Amino acid sequence: MGYYVETCDSSGKVQWLIDNHDAEIIDQLEAGVMVLAGLGVVCVVTNPTFEAAGFCYCIEEFDRFANFDDLRPKVWLSMDRVKLEELSDYTPVEATN
């Protein structure tokens, strides 16, 4: 299941996360290392009519966004994981059992 950061606009999500939550642009390799370390990583995917800011909360979710067959433009961001969990309404699997 995916968790996404919603903003008041369907585009401009990268800049919004930078301006409002001190996110920093990183590359995909760094994003993978950060996910493995349990840090906050967002992948902003550009679709034809909107952007999606997906929380890479585990390595499997990172792998879905990092799929090389998916040619949509992507920007990887690092930010505070606790804030990212809050923004995306993330609920760990352990908490639901």
N, C-alpha and C positions, 0 to 999 in steps of 0.2 A: 504494500500500500504506500502511495506517495504522500508526502507532506509538503505543502507549498506556502510560501509567504505571499499574502495578498496585500496589494496596495490600492490606493484610490484610483490608479490609472492602469490601463492594460499595457503600457510601454514605459520605458524609463526606469525600470526596476533596478538596474545596476547602479545608476546614479542615486536613486532613492536610498538604497541600502548603504551606499558610501556616505551620503549626506546625513542620514538619520541614525545610522547604527555603526558607524566607523568601520564598515566592511572594507577590505582591501582586495584588489584584483591579484590573482595568483594564476599560475599555469596548471594544466591538468595533472602533470606529474606531482607537483607540490600538493595539489588537492588530494590525490590518492594517499599520499603519505600522511597528510593531516587527518583524513578520515580514519585511517588505521590507528592513529594516535588518539582518536576520540574527540577531535577538535571540531569546531563549527565550520562547515563547508556548504556553500550554496552554488548551484549551477543555474544560471539564467539562460534559458533556451529561447531563441527567437523563432516564433511561428509566423505564418503569413499575416495573421491579424492581431496577435497578442504575444506577450512575453510570459513565460512561466518561470518562477523562481523556486526551484526544487531544493529541499533540504536533503543533503546526502548524509543521512543519520547512521548508515552502516556501509560496509564495503559492497554489499550486494546492490544497494541503491546507487552508490557511486558508479558501479559497473554498468547499470542501466543507462545512466546519463553519459558515460564515457564510450558507449558503443560506437565503434568506428564506422559502422554502416549508416548511422544517423548523421546526415550531412548538414543538419540545421546549425546555424551559428550558435556558439555557446560562449559564455563568459563565466569563469570560475572565480568565486569570492571566498575569502575567509572572514569570519566574524565570531563574536562571542557565542558559544554554543548554547548557553542558558537562554540568552535573548532569542536566538534562532528557534529553540524549542518552543518558547512562548509565542513568537510571531507565527509559527506554523501549526500551533495547537498539537504539537507532537505528543503522543502518548506511548511510552515504551511498552513493548509486548508484556514484559514482566508485570507492569502495573495493571494490566487488564485481566490477569488470571486470578 
